[in-house]
Amino acid sequence: MLTTGNQLKAARALAGLDQGDVAKRAGISTNTISAMEKRGAETLTSGLDTIKAVMTVLEAEGIEFLNHGQPGVRLKAGK
């Protein structure tokens, strides 16, 4: 599950997408992505629908969200 701004920023970098790419594909504004990332290590406060939309975009690019004690991301094997 996507839980922090840092996790989002790392996932975007691994996927090779900029904020505008993710925002457009998730159907939200670039300002929303920016605000989410500005949370840094803090828990995201965006609505669940927004977080799920962003996750769906990134998962389509091969991103896996890890939360084994602390948030993380990785590329799926073969991506």
Sequence and secondary structure as in RCSB ss.txt:
>XXXX:A:sequence
MLTTGNQLKAARALAGLDQGDVAKRAGISTNTISAMEKRGAETLTSGLDTIKAVMTVLEAEGIEFLNHGQPGVRL
KAGK
>XXXX:A:secstr
   BHHHHHHHHHHHT  HHHHHHHHTS HHHHHHHHTTTTSB  S HHHHHHHHHHHHHTTEEEEESSSEEEEE
 TT 
